[in-house]
Amino acid sequence: MDVLVIGGGPAGMMAALTAAQGGARVTLLERNEKLGKKLYITGKGRCNLTNACDSEELVRSTVRNGRFLYSAYAAFDNRAVMEMIEGLGVPLKVERGNRVFPQSEHASDITRALTRALERAGVAVRLRARVAEVLAEQGAVRGVRLSDGQVLEADAVILTTGGMSYPVTGSDGDGHRMAAAQGVALTPCTPSLTPVETAQDWPKRLQGLSLKNVRLTLLKKGKKRYSEIGEMLFTHFGVSGPLVLTASTFLSGEDLGLYTLQVDMKPGLDAQKLDERIYRDLEEAPNRQWGNILPALLPQRMVGEVLALCGIAPDTLCHQVTREQRRALGERIKALEMTPAALRGWEEAIITRGGVRCGEVDPKTMAAKAVKGLFFAGELLDVDAVTGGFNLQIAFSTGYTAGKSAAEAL
Ligand SMILES: Cc1cc2nc3c(=O)[nH]c(=O)nc-3n(C[C@H](O)[C@H](O)[C@H](O)COP(=O)(O)OP(=O)(O)OC[C@H]3O[C@@H](n4cnc5c(N)ncnc54)[C@H](O)[C@@H]3O)c2cc1C
């Protein structure tokens, strides 16, 4: 009995492997010249493959339709992913925020390990094979047609073609079109986990500067929507980096003018402690220019920008600084404000929001409700999560479930 898996990303590799281990004859079709092209660039090439959090956080970190994933997570959770990957000979390590990476820091090790496992399980991998159409008759799958016209017959088809972001990696919406052609309903797709353009120019002048251990807070009409400590980056259009990408998930489809991004440069010091620290620094160097001593407190490149935002001349001598000026600087360091002007597009989005509507899919099996023998897994589904390894976990959990149930259904 034959299973065809369409798309050789993490979801497809996992689905193919699990279906083969379940006794099915499996062919994995990938349009690119190699498997896992997107996987290769995950985590800046280091692959943050999952998160070593507890099961509740796994669901909580899934921004869209987390409850749809209960069964898939129960069947194959983050512990199962770690155990499996280590079992395939790739030792892992856990970093800040429970992010899990291969010890080697090479995403390619994950793809290589999975490719070897596919070989051992007897999965036939066909590269440069782009699927154009899923073929079905009387409500049941019968195979696929490739873009060169060739027809491949099958009893089950698992669609794992990914989302639409970073289209150079091969995922550009083919699977969405194929699902829609089978009458499967989709929710609209938008780029998510995107860098953010800012209305202000000062962040753009700081292009290339990255900040560690700062707190980023997203406010909607002054009310806190997101707040976390971590890393962010200034770019030629505004801001990016893990904190900003996660904050952006709250912004998709919203009126950006209602939002403010606020950076606390010194989350470890409360306002009082920070003021005492600034006061001490001023007392220790009464005759120096304020701008010259501030690099002890702020990254050098930020000093001029932050003083300008406070309306303070950098050549003000320390003994001339007024209490109001000192307080104004302290307040600014605790709350540097930016207004989001736009989200970056598909080329830079880490994931896709939207896709195959969860109501169309049985969460226990990942099977389409309307077409017998059709299964979905990975980013093609309308599920998405924050950064931290959660999106790859979704691909692995749903891929496992789809592969297992496709083999069982046969
Ligand atoms: C820059 C970047 C960094 C990221 N870092 C992380 C991270 O560190 N941790 C994390 O959890 N997530 C990360 N993500 C998200 C994560 O990579 C995706 O969520 C995940 O790859 C989705 O897996 P998938 O198998 O569903 O889809 P994909 O990985 O997109 O794989 C889909 C595959 O299907 C193939 N395909 C498409 N159409 C066809 C067709 N018609 N015929 C045949 N094959 C087809 C594609 O070529 C592709 O290989 C990152 C994403 C990006 C862009």
The ligand as a Tripos MOL2 file, in Angstrom:
@<TRIPOS>MOLECULE
LIG
   53    58     1     0     0
SMALL
NO_CHARGES

@<TRIPOS>ATOM
      1 C1         14.8630   32.0870    8.4830 C.3       1 LIG1
      2 C2         13.9910   31.1120    9.2540 C.ar      1 LIG1
      3 C3         14.4320   30.6460   10.4770 C.ar      1 LIG1
      4 C4         13.6340   29.7650   11.2110 C.ar      1 LIG1
      5 N1         14.1040   29.3010   12.3960 N.ar      1 LIG1
      6 C5         13.3400   28.4450   13.1260 C.ar      1 LIG1
      7 C6         13.8310   27.8800   14.3390 C.ar      1 LIG1
      8 O1         15.0000   28.0570   14.7040 O.2       1 LIG1
      9 N2         12.9780   27.0860   15.0590 N.ar      1 LIG1
     10 C7         11.7040   26.8000   14.6460 C.ar      1 LIG1
     11 O2         10.9790   26.1070   15.3450 O.2       1 LIG1
     12 N3         11.2330   27.2730   13.4680 N.ar      1 LIG1
     13 C8         12.0260   28.0660   12.6930 C.ar      1 LIG1
     14 N4         11.5500   28.5290   11.4970 N.ar      1 LIG1
     15 C9         10.2230   28.0440   11.0120 C.3       1 LIG1
     16 C10        10.3500   26.6210   10.4520 C.3       1 LIG1
     17 O3         11.4500   26.5690    9.5740 O.3       1 LIG1
     18 C11         9.0870   26.1830    9.7090 C.3       1 LIG1
     19 O4          7.9720   26.3620   10.5420 O.3       1 LIG1
     20 C12         9.1940   24.7170    9.2620 C.3       1 LIG1
     21 O5         10.2680   24.5690    8.3530 O.3       1 LIG1
     22 C13         7.9130   24.2380    8.6160 C.3       1 LIG1
     23 O6          8.1060   22.9090    8.2220 O.3       1 LIG1
     24 P1          7.2700   22.2680    7.0140 P.3       1 LIG1
     25 O7          7.8660   20.9160    6.7950 O.co2     1 LIG1
     26 O8          5.8330   22.3730    7.3010 O.co2     1 LIG1
     27 O9          7.5620   23.2140    5.7660 O.3       1 LIG1
     28 P2          8.9190   23.5460    4.9750 P.3       1 LIG1
     29 O10        10.0890   23.4320    5.8620 O.co2     1 LIG1
     30 O11         8.6630   24.8310    4.2890 O.co2     1 LIG1
     31 O12         9.0220   22.3790    3.9020 O.3       1 LIG1
     32 C14         8.0990   22.2760    2.8380 C.3       1 LIG1
     33 C15         8.7850   21.5570    1.7010 C.3       1 LIG1
     34 O13         7.8320   21.2860    0.6740 O.3       1 LIG1
     35 C16         8.4310   21.4710   -0.5950 C.3       1 LIG1
     36 N5          7.3860   21.7280   -1.5830 N.ar      1 LIG1
     37 C17         6.5790   22.8070   -1.6790 C.ar      1 LIG1
     38 N6          5.7510   22.6870   -2.7100 N.ar      1 LIG1
     39 C18         6.0260   21.4850   -3.2850 C.ar      1 LIG1
     40 C19         5.4980   20.7970   -4.4090 C.ar      1 LIG1
     41 N7          4.5150   21.3010   -5.1450 N.pl3     1 LIG1
     42 N8          6.0240   19.5930   -4.7350 N.ar      1 LIG1
     43 C20         7.0420   19.0440   -4.0040 C.ar      1 LIG1
     44 N9          7.5880   19.6700   -2.9520 N.ar      1 LIG1
     45 C21         7.0760   20.8720   -2.5850 C.ar      1 LIG1
     46 C22         9.3490   22.6670   -0.3640 C.3       1 LIG1
     47 O14        10.3510   22.7490   -1.3360 O.3       1 LIG1
     48 C23         9.8740   22.3970    1.0440 C.3       1 LIG1
     49 O15        11.0730   21.6660    1.0140 O.3       1 LIG1
     50 C24        12.3540   29.3660   10.7180 C.ar      1 LIG1
     51 C25        11.9270   29.8270    9.4710 C.ar      1 LIG1
     52 C26        12.7430   30.6900    8.7410 C.ar      1 LIG1
     53 C27        12.2590   31.1630    7.3930 C.3       1 LIG1
@<TRIPOS>BOND
     1     1     2 1
     2     2     3 ar
     3     2    52 ar
     4     3     4 ar
     5     4     5 ar
     6     4    50 ar
     7     5     6 ar
     8     6     7 ar
     9     6    13 1
    10     7     8 2
    11     7     9 ar
    12     9    10 ar
    13    10    11 2
    14    10    12 ar
    15    12    13 ar
    16    13    14 ar
    17    14    15 1
    18    14    50 ar
    19    15    16 1
    20    16    17 1
    21    16    18 1
    22    18    19 1
    23    18    20 1
    24    20    21 1
    25    20    22 1
    26    22    23 1
    27    23    24 1
    28    24    25 2
    29    24    26 1
    30    24    27 1
    31    27    28 1
    32    28    29 2
    33    28    30 1
    34    28    31 1
    35    31    32 1
    36    32    33 1
    37    33    34 1
    38    33    48 1
    39    34    35 1
    40    35    36 1
    41    35    46 1
    42    36    37 ar
    43    36    45 ar
    44    37    38 ar
    45    38    39 ar
    46    39    40 ar
    47    39    45 ar
    48    40    41 1
    49    40    42 ar
    50    42    43 ar
    51    43    44 ar
    52    44    45 ar
    53    46    47 1
    54    46    48 1
    55    48    49 1
    56    50    51 ar
    57    51    52 ar
    58    52    53 1
@<TRIPOS>SUBSTRUCTURE
     1 LIG1         1 GROUP 0 **** ****
